[in-house]
């Protein structure tokens, strides 16, 4: 939790806008706000969580204006409702005006993946409440986070082991911490590389990175070996095709953004990836020529079409695509 959010809770602010791609930390911040204003047993009658907007904006206004029952506060949560994309501009304007005049007993939390900072609603929360953006943690921040997390279980994890864990489990905290729970249950004093390799399955995304890296280095043998490992692990061939296509498109987009000298922070937002993934994409983009990527994308589209129309076996088609791309 940031110092700004901590101060807002101390000051008893009543408007909270939480947004960004890192859903786990957003959820934790939201829970912290709720527990600050509602004591044990009060949530049943004084917590309203909405995951979609009512058709009638007055219904939402009524929920926000309802007084608490046998408690000091009532908390209303709008969770991933897409409120900033609300098409009825007049209704959104009315809602914004009503939020400005909410009862002192109402705490309103809006949680979204993305927001429109130009909207009056955003500026209202910015000036009269607390706005908290939660971006993906960087690799170094995650390594520190993992160290503190395992320390609570009286365990240690070395930096290299933490990097291996991130490589295999990914950067998304919900899935990552699920794997940490398994490791913590079996470790004694130190989480080792051997434990991570044995207990944490390597994600398909990681294998695809290895495959495209081999293709960029023109190492067909390594690329085919990666593909065979995926098949032996019973990965779906349609899933493999989709992930290869996504990876190649991201590499192509990265190469274009690099040519335009786009700042790294902007690239992560445009591509929708965390910083450490951008670093990998940047490294891979340097291995391919633009015409190679364009050709690869056309071949992927053709392969998908041939598979859907029954003209080719997808498992064989992907192998042939790898051989062709690795020349």
Secondary structure, 3 states (H helix, E strand, C coil): CCHHHHHHHHCCCCEEEEECCCHHHHHHHHHHHHHHHCCCCCHHHHEEEECCCCCCHHHHHHHHHCCCCCCCCEEEEEECCCHHHCCCHHHHHHHHHHHHCCCCCEEEEEEECCCCCCCHHHHHHHHHCEEEECCCCCHHHHHHHHHHHHHCCCCEECHHHHHHHHHHHCCCHHHHHHHHHHHHHHCCCEECHHHHHHHCCCCHHHHHHHHHHHHHCCCHHHHHHHHHHHHHCCCCHHHHHHHHHHHHHHHHHHHHHHHCCCCHHHHHHHHCCCHHHHHHHHHHHCCCCHHHHHHHHHHHHHHHHHHHCCCCCHHHHHHHHHHHHCC
